[in-house]
């Protein structure tokens, strides 16, 4: 299966659409990769320079997600045939103009 993913990801490698493609593929498999509970509190938001940015939707989960970052990264590397080499975790971003 990893060979198929590698082929699919290679189609967009180096193109302006690469980041969007990686994020879209991961969004489609997010719950399967992370499990329903964890997938419900974070999401992939951008990819560039081999780094996936994950947004935390529930601030109460921030420390828990950061504590399992090495395990998540390994799952993401495997799922993307090595496209994702690094991962950063970003806190929830509120929409422009809204108050928290």
C-alpha positions in Angstrom: 0.0 0.0 0.0 2.9 2.4 0.8 4.1 2.1 -2.8 0.7 3.2 -4.1 0.7 6.2 -1.7 4.3 7.1 -2.8 3.2 7.1 -6.4 0.2 9.2 -5.7 2.1 11.7 -3.7 4.9 11.9 -6.3 2.3 13.1 -8.9 2.1 16.4 -7.0 5.6 16.7 -5.5 7.2 20.0 -6.4 4.0 21.5 -7.7 2.0 24.4 -6.2 -0.8 21.9 -5.3 1.4 19.6 -3.3 0.5 21.0 0.1 -3.2 21.0 -0.7 -3.0 17.5 -1.9 -1.2 16.1 1.2 -3.7 17.9 3.5 -6.7 16.7 1.6 -5.5 13.1 1.6 -4.8 13.3 5.3 -8.2 14.9 6.1 -9.9 11.9 4.3 -8.0 9.4 6.4 -7.7 11.5 9.6 -10.1 9.5 11.9 -8.6 6.2 10.7 -5.0 7.4 11.4 -5.6 9.0 14.8 -8.8 7.4 16.0 -12.1 9.2 16.3 -11.5 10.9 19.6 -8.2 12.4 18.8 -9.3 13.2 15.2 -12.2 15.2 16.7 -9.9 17.6 18.5 -7.3 18.4 15.9 -6.9 18.6 12.1 -4.3 19.0 9.4 -4.3 22.5 8.1 -1.3 23.0 5.9 1.8 21.3 4.5 5.0 22.7 3.1 8.7 22.0 3.2 7.9 18.5 4.4 6.2 19.9 7.5 2.6 19.2 8.4 0.8 21.8 10.6 -1.9 20.4 12.8 -4.4 22.8 14.4 -5.8 22.0 17.8 -9.5 22.6 17.9 -10.0 22.1 21.6 -7.4 23.9 23.7 -7.8 21.4 26.6 -6.2 18.7 24.4 -3.1 20.7 23.5 -0.7 19.2 26.0 -2.1 15.7 25.3 -1.5 16.0 21.6 1.9 17.5 22.0 2.9 14.6 24.2 2.1 12.0 21.5 3.6 14.0 18.7 6.4 11.4 18.0 3.8 8.6 17.6 1.6 10.8 15.4 4.5 11.8 13.3 5.5 8.2 12.7 1.9 7.3 11.6 1.8 10.3 9.3 5.2 9.4 7.7 3.9 5.9 7.1 0.6 7.1 5.7 2.2 9.6 3.3 5.0 7.3 2.2 7.5 9.7 3.8 6.2 13.0 2.5 5.6 14.3 6.0 8.9 14.5 7.8 8.1 17.0 10.5 5.0 18.1 12.3 4.1 21.2 14.2 1.1 21.7 16.5 -0.6 25.1 16.4 -3.3 26.2 18.9 -6.8 27.0 17.7 -7.0 30.0 15.5 -10.1 32.1 15.9 -11.7 33.6 12.8 -10.7 37.2 11.9 -12.7 39.7 13.8 -14.1 37.4 16.4 -13.5 37.8 20.1 -12.6 35.0 22.5 
